[in-house]
Amino acid sequence: MMRRPAAFPVLSIALVAVACVGPFRSAPTAPRRDTDRALARMTDSLIGAPMFANANWGILIVDPARGDTLVARNAAKLFMPASNQKLLTGATALAQLGRDFRWRTMLHGGGPIVDGVLRGDLIVVGRGDPSVSDAAYGDAMVPLRALADSLAARGVREVAGALVRGGDAFPDTTTGFGWPADGFDFAYSAGVDELTFNEGYATVVVRGGATVGAPVTVRTSPAAGIPTIGSVAVRTVARGERATRVEWESDVRGARPVLAVSGTVAVGDSAVIDVALRDPGAAWLDAFAQALAARGIRVRGNVIAAPTVPLPTSPPLVTWQSRTLAEVLPLFEKPSQNQIGELFIRTLGLEKGRAGTASAGRAVIEQQLNAWGADTMGRAVRDGSGLSRHDYVTPQTIVKVLDAMRQHPDFKTFYDALPIAGVDGTIRSRMRGTKAAGNVHAKTGTVDKVRSLSGYVTAADGRVLLFSMLCNNFTVPNREVERVQDALLVHLATGR
């Protein structure tokens, strides 16, 4: 559901400040000067290669304990960060909300319960829980079944009214500002709302028949029939051939959009396609209706996703508490999950600003960056994930955030949530077999002509260094940019 963005709010937030190291000295102290000069020469040689003649590099590597700058190249210039934006979002969420923060989802009754019958609607009030997902529970239906079980424990066997959504905690567009419209059907661009099911996407599995020409089978997960498959025009073909696709089409009956599946799939093979759910709140309610039915709770009315009903004033029948922020943070940073970032920024606006909108959350992030001593000219925050091509940040700002979190009481939570070189997340295949593997904790960022890497590396002499390496506007393969980033980090980890 697309909504108009709310007006920019006035804020009243509690800021978390730390004594950030800085400004960093431009010249390191002896006896490491020769080593650090070699690092600077290596940096210039790598980024000065002819293949990067049209590229923009921003690099900052510092020793925060000594206040030394080891390398600074365009460190105060703005760059498109891609998913390095998640460092700003995740750090602010941890600082503002705390590691033990949980999102609440409440079930309210639109009437009394009489002889096991709820005499009214069953009203669901969400506040942006990002953990109703396969990633958090192994099966996104788990929390919905738990809600159904709790409702049954209250004696509800039947709902006389409909299943509806109450309030409007996130009165905003479901997608981020400046997101490319041609990506909205892909899982990475899925929309979010106060009720978001499985990070906003479903998986469609098309399995070929036993022989050429045999019928195929189509199923969806994590909830059966969500989204609705409207038509299937898939042929089973010989092995080695497969070209299956899905696309949205409007239901001729004027109901919600449905999926059309077409193409081919090989004998005994399967095609697995992730597709963004067009209406995240409706998908949540549809999945919950399935959980209620499985629990034996009948809903006489329909599932009504919009419009929402007014926020109930009566106490909730059931309240679901999500995974903690500390548990959700690795699900955000390690795989670079965009939808969690968008739920984070709206949650910041809802809990610490004046509204559950991206613009209100943006103001909270900017205020927090100010409290950490980041230059106001060193960022342009537009979303929580970095998918927007209107986000800009300097390496200096990113290093300020890394340094602030290094001194934060929950640093271990933040540090452990980052991808680890050669081990997990988006850098699990990078720097393997080197001293940087298992050592570098860093966040990647990738959109077209953008490749970023920022985080922490422990040098060969035991120093914990902070780094931010942002590259924009290149035309070489991404791997060439990664090669430079990895080489510098391996050099720091090995001391040569």
Secondary structure, 3 states (H helix, E strand, C coil): CCCCCCCCCCCCCCCCCCCCCCCCECCCCCCCHHHHHHHHHHHHHHHCCHHHCCCEEEEEEEECCCCEEEEEECCCCCECCHHHHHHHHHHHHHHHHCCCCEEEEEEEECCCEECCEECCCEEEECCCCCCCCHHHHCCCHHHHHHHHHHHHHCCCCEECCCEEEECCCCCCCCCCCCCCHHHCCCHHHCCCCCCCCHHHEEEEEEECCCCCCCCCEEEEECCCCCCCEEEEEEEEECCCCCEEEEEEECCCCCCCCEEEEEEEEECCCEEEEEEECCCHHHHHHHHHHHHHHHCCCEECCCEEEEEEECCCCCCCCEEEEEEEHHHHHHHHHCCCCHHHHHHHHHHHHHHHCCCCCHHHHHHHHHHHHHHCCCCHHHEECCCCCCCCCCCEECHHHHHHHHHHHHCCCCHHHHHHHCCECCCCHHHCCCCCCCCCCCCCEEEEEEECCEEEEEEEEECCCCCEEEEEEEEECCCCCHHHHHHHHHHHHHHHHHCC
